[in-house]
């Protein structure tokens, strides 16, 4: 064999060997198997973008397979992290590889909607099959695996899931899919869908599992009304007798800001003034004073609130009608893996959350300032638990908004009388014969504020007090309430919260009728 031919063969061998270590070349090989089209490199996300053909496998299925193949070919000490979608279900859509300095060495991402299969839901069905709770050939089985993508997930994961199930001693688990009857609290706060917190349930119905992935998974996802309902439950459990605290604040602030500063004629002049600016400024100031006083009385303990918030979000203890839908409330946490090893099962969610508060990350999104809070709670893997949860509440002064309290006429025995034409006459001494009328004004305003609290509960009442003029009909200002409870608000990739609809038509201007 000639020297030239030897050199050529050595060059080819070097190229092939180099390609076998090149992640991009490997991904290209596997991408062809699934018909992925290479779109190009995105400088903004530093990703090689591949597009999934319509009607083909779900991108999570494809990415999971490619990631598995890719990591088998690369050195075992290769540092990697699955690339997650910014969509609703946080699907695996690619992979990030890091160099020795911890910087991104290679990243790819699959775009396209595919078939819309939710990977986590299919895995729950796979676990049910492995426990013999979902049997092949039944109507439920055919429904659970009615697409090629779902069958592919079943074929890929069932063998290892079965090993884990056997090691865990689980049997007869079935999925709980139908909506459950909501509690009055959640219904009053605008929640419409009774999606159960229980993912898998055994035949006794005593063991109700919330199922999560072992690599870190989403434990709570709530927007709009449900977000406010979870906050409400946590606040009630943290504070205690909320109603009395609200009533005390209303009585104190209304007396101080109205009864002690106004005579009836002064009040009438303010209310009947054609220029509404002064009246609006006064009411904004009144609500601000009430918010400040109420927050001072509530004294929300951030650590206790966080614990109660997590428990309600994961279990749904108060989400459902306690008599009719107790099976929708989860009481155990099942963390699955695809390594064929024993599942991690927490037998009591309440106790586990109380004892391991740092195993969860709470993310709150204000959508860049749009009113309405969205929450995500992630169950972290052991390697991800690095620091304690933030517990310090944000200073109250930063949570208030609204106009300045106007300077009001001092309380005095001399009253300026006004004719129907508006011409001022000479001030005269007059006994306090109008105090009864002023008492009625104060009583009516207290009643209206009390009715808002009864209709909206604490979370809606605080939101009402935070509202500025012109905010009528907009989403609840949950971001401010999360800050109040010591939960950091961040702009994130959560979806737009559902619209919050106030109950019984109360709006920001309702007090102006008095």
Number of C-alpha atoms within 10 A of each C-alpha: 5 7 8 9 10 11 11 12 12 12 12 12 12 12 11 12 11 11 13 15 14 15 19 15 13 17 18 15 12 18 20 11 10 15 14 20 16 15 12 12 15 12 8 6 11 15 19 19 20 22 19 23 18 11 12 17 22 26 29 24 21 25 24 19 15 23 21 12 14 20 17 10 13 14 10 8 7 12 15 18 14 19 20 16 17 14 10 11 14 16 22 22 24 27 23 20 19 15 12 9 7 10 10 15 15 17 22 25 24 26 18 16 16 18 18 13 18 16 19 16 15 18 21 21 25 27 28 26 22 24 21 16 22 22 16 12 8 10 10 15 17 14 9 18 18 11 13 13 24 24 15 15 21 19 11 15 17 19 15 15 27 22 17 23 20 16 13 14 10 18 18 18 26 23 21 18 14 10 14 21 21 23 19 14 18 23 18 17 24 21 23 13 13 19 18 24 29 25 24 26 24 18 12 9 13 13 19 29 29 25 25 22 19 18 16 17 19 19 23 19 18 21 24 25 27 26 25 29 27 24 24 20 24 22 24 18 14 22 16 11 11 17 14 10 17 23 16 13 20 23 18 14 20 20 17 14 19 20 19 12 15 21 22 21 16 17 17 13 13 16 17 11 12 10 10 13 9 15 17 17 17 22 24 23 20 22 25 21 20 23 25 18 18 20 16 13 15 16 12 18 17 22 19 17 23 25 19 22 20 25 23 23 27 25 25 21 20 19 30 26 19 15 9 12 17 21 20 32 25 27 23 24 24 20 21 23 18 19 14 18 17 18 23 15 16 17 15 13 22 19 11 15 19 15 11 10 15 18 20 22 20 21 19 25 27 23 20 10 12 16 22 25 30 28 27 19 19 17 22 20 15 11 8 14 14 10 8 11 18 15 16 15 17 17 11 13 8 10 15 17 15 18 17 13 16 12 7 12 10 10 13 10 12 13 18 13 16 15 8 7 6 9 8 11 10 8 11 11 10 10 10 12 9 12 14 11 13 20 14 13 17 18 15 14 20 19 15 15 21 18 14 21 19 13 17 21 20 21 22 24 20 22 19 24 23 24 22 19 15 10 15 15 14 15 20 30 25 29 25 23 20 23 20 22 23 21 24 20 22 14 12 16 13 21 15 16 23 18 16 22 17 21 14 9 10 18 17 18 13 13 14 13 7 13
